[in-house]
Amino acid sequence: MNIHYVQHVPYEGPGSIELWSTSNGHKLTSTQIYKNEILPEMDTIDWLVIIGGPMNIYQEDEHGWLVREKNFIGKAIEARKIVVGICLGAQLIADTLGARVYRNSHKEIGWFPIAFSVAARQSEIFGFLPAHLTVFHWHGDTFDITENALLLASSEACQNQAFLYDGRVIGLQFHLESTHDSVQQLVENCRDELVQSPHIQSADEILMQGSKMFKKNNDALSGIFNRLAKNQ
């Protein structure tokens, strides 16, 4: 398969998605859309993965490529591709599907637990996961759950953490793909967001806790992707 990802800033890449793709013999291609690179022809890709980024989905005046990206996501969904969005990517998918994306009551940055919904635990794609999982967050916006989508997970700070639409379109507010290097990059480039707050950890807390959590999170992502690939 050709798994294509869209990247929004140089310091936030695919993380463990790259290892999963190469380990399973898949081709991995990318569009660095912040460089105004051209998006691929739809018939050349099998999966579309939308990576995170520090911008908001409504900053189209500042980031004009957001318009092209939203159109491309819509076409991928119409073409019945596997589409996975992470953080900003999930918000872009939600917006494309007609759901509201807006500022959450709290920023959530660091390692915090999510609870999977009954729908997730009954799902063929997510049912192998435990009822609760501590995952890595770095987000300030959230989304409503669009009509005909399933709410998959919630946290104390953010009610809508993940959704599944049409059995093949997934939005994850959190970062199961994170590695030590990718989190280090976020900390270095977005350190100004690490202010004192009940739902924001310090840089030291993030990196220290991550050393115990990366494999568990990456294994969860691999399990989700394995099941998506099996059902394609």
N, C-alpha and C positions, 0 to 999 in steps of 0.2 A: 504494500500500500504506500501511497504518498501522503504523508502527514505534513500539512503546511501550517506554520504558525505565523502570526502577525505580532511584531514587537514594536513597542511604543517609545521606549527610551533605551539607550545603550547599556544601562546597568541592570535591566530586568529582562532576563532571557528565559529559556524553556526549562532550566533546572534539570530535574531528574527525567523529564519527558524525553530529553535527548538520549539518555541511557536506555530507557524503555524502548524507544523506537529502534535504535541501532541493535540492541540485544535481540529484538524480535525480527530482524531482517527487513525493517521498513525504511523507506526513503524519507528523509526529513529535510524539508525546504522551508525558506522563510521569506517574509517581506519586512524590511525595516521601514515601516511606513512613515516614521518621523523624518526619514530622509527623502520622502516622496517617491520611494521605489514603487514600481508598477505591481499591482496585484496580479496573480496568475489567472489564466483561463480556467473556468470552473471545471471543465472536463479533464484537467490535468491533475486534480487533487481528489483524494478520497475522504480525508478528514480536514477540518479547519479548527485550529486551536488559537484562541485569542488570549494573549498574555496580558498581565496587569500593566499599570502605569500610574503616575501621580496626577494626571489630568482628570477632569470630569467629563462625562459624556456630553454635557451641554456647553462645552467651551469650543464650539465650532468656529467662532471668529478668530480665536487664538490658534487653533489647530485645525486648519481647513480640511486636512485629510480625514477627519472624523466622518465627514459626509460620505466620502468614497467608501470608507470602511463599513459604515452602517449599511449602505446599499449592497456591499459585497456579502455581508453576513446574511442579509435578507435573501439574496440569491442562493446562497449555500443552503439555507434552510428550505427554500422552495425546491432546490435540486435534491433534497433528501440526503444530504451529506451528514456524517457525524460531525457535530459542532460542539466544541467545549470552550467555555469562557471562564477565565480565572480573574477574580477581583474586578478590575475595570472591564475585562472581557465579559464577565457575567452581566455587568451593568449594561454594556453595549448590546448584548443579546436581549436582555429584558426590554430595553428601549425599542429595539427593532421589532419585538413582538407586541409592542403597544403598551407595556407596563410603565408605571411612573418610576423614575429614578430621582432620588432626592437626598439631602443631607440627613444622616442618621442622628439620633439624639446624642450618641457618644462616638468618638473615634475609638477604634479597637486595634491596638498595635501590640503584638507579642503572642505568647502562647496561652491560649484560653480554650476551655472545653466547649464542644458543641454537642447537642443531643440530636440524634437522628429521629425522624418522625416514624410513625407506624407505617406510612406509605413507603418510606425508604427501607425499613426493615423487611417489608414484604416484597420489595423490588428484586428482580433477578440481578440487576446491576449493582445495587447497594446492599443487598441483604446479608452479605458475608461480613459486613463491618459490625463492630460492637455498638451497643446502644449509645455510648458516649466515647468521644475521642478528642484528645487535646491536639489542636491544630494551630498553625501559624496564621496570624491575621495582620493586615496592614491596610485598613480602609476607614474612610470617613463617611462615604455615601452608602445608601442601601437601595433596594428596589422592592416594588410590590410584586406579588406572584400573579403572572398573567393568567387569563382565563384558559382553562384546559391544561394548566401545568400543575405539577405536584410539588408541594413544599417538602423538602428533604431534611432540612436541619435548621436548628435555631441555637442561639447562645444567649447568655444573660444580657449582653449589650446590644444584640442585634437579632430581631425576630426572624428575619428572612435571610438565611445563610446559604441556601442552595435550592435549586429547582431542577426538575426534569420535565421536558416538553416533548411530546410525541415519541417518547422512548429512545430518542437519539440526540436530543439537544440538551446539554447540561450547563448550568451556571453554578459556579462555586465562588462564593465570596472570599473564601480562605485559600491558603496556598499549600496544597499537599505536595507540590513539585519542589518545594524549597530545599536547598542544600546549604551547607555552611558557607560556601562561596557566594551564593545568591543572596543570602541574608546579610552577609558581611557587606556586600555591595549596597543593599538597601540602607543599612545602618549608616554607612559612610556618606551616601548621597542625600539621605532624607533625615538626618539626625535632628534637624530643627523641629521635627514633629514629635520628638520624644520628650514631651512635657509631663509634669506630674499630673496624674489622673488615675482614677480607679481601674480604667481599662487600657492603660498604656504602661508597658514595662520599660525599664531602662535598657540601654544597649548591653550592659553586662548581663542582665537577667535574660535578655533575648538570646544572646550567644551561648550562655552557659546552659540554659534549659534546652536549647536546640540540639546540643551535642547528644542528648538522650532521646530526642524525638524525631530527628530527620528520617532515620530508617523506617520507623513505624508509619510516618506520613507517606514516604515514598512507596512503601509496600501497599498502602491503601490506594494510592493513585494507580499503581500497577494493576491491582486487582480490578479496579473500575475499568481501566483501559482494556485489560484482558477480556472482560465480559462484553464490552462494547465491540471489540474486534470479533469475538466469537459469534455475536448476533448480527453482524453486518451482512 
